[in-house]
């Protein structure tokens, strides 16, 4: 069994889509012996772990008004210095390969360990984290730090023994296809066992479900849409948030309308996905988010698609969600940043039985082929073997 030392803030657990993907690869599948290392490490699934401790001044500064300066210092510093004890932990574990999902803090550690231990490095580019708008202001990179981190990302792609890209857009962004493969996030290994749901009654309220991030530009889109739906008959929205930055009065309004739901672990969320009539995914139209939405692949596709129901995509035409939906005819796309127009498009599909049924079948088909979790896991396994042999 190959030994993987995994270093990142995106840890294998069930708290959000990106982490669930790692949980499915490393916990549900027992094909590797895995050790993990991260700051503030609390993980009940991988027993072999090394927690990176903040220094004395770091523990003080990251809770003060100097936190942004502190984090930006760390974003640069960690590319050049390893935490005390991490090299010893890694040497004792003696991995066959080092792996990282790049973030703003840990990625330099993985690269340094690969060089010092002379072990191959495999990099799974899930998001362009330096460009993300989902972080609170105190831990966002300054503009110059962002440029530094993106330069490091490109260098990481060049020197890694294998790069895995979460979408075709991510692969094209780096432009290095010789050592890399597209590996979509991985869905649930247990497919739902029931017939494709078809909407038969035009009088029923159509329930649209969104499960995911409600931060930043995504949160603003969802909030506009939710308020519009309150005033619209025939359609209802349920939001299962994985974090949000909305004001409490906005949350209370949506909770009273039964739109805002509690966060649910995936095992409990399954029941809500099964009851839904359709699913919603959104990607930002804001210009400063453009590289991010071109490259990121929403993990919701993986959990929505097996239920064989239409996926409503509200996103710009250049986003990975819109491109994927149109390429595989598995999503109803609205590429206009207008919540009223989006709802009009939703009703067009709901009322068009042939298109509705076609998209239902195509989403189910995609989940069993392109997004088949066993095939995606095998891509990871083969990539690790190739990187080690190379």
Secondary structure, DSSP 8 states (H G I E B T S, - for coil): -EEEEEESSS-SSSSSHHHHHHHIIIIIS-SEEEEEEEET---SS--SEEEE---HHHHHHTTSTTHHHHHHHHHHHTTT---TTHHHHHHHHT-SEEEE---SSSHHHHHHHHHHHT-EEEEEE---GGG-S-S-GGGS--HHHHHHHHHHHHHHHHHSSEEEESSHHHHHHHT--SSEEE------SS---S-------TTS-EEEEEEEEE-HHHHHHHHHHHHHHHT-TTEEEEEEEEEE---HHHHHHHHHTT-EE----HHHHHHHHHH-SEEEEE----GGGHHHHHH---THHHHHHTT---EEEES-TTSHHHHHHHHTT-SEEE-SS-HHHHHHHHHHHHH-HHHHHHHHHHHHHHHHTTT-HHHHHHHHHHHHHHHHH-
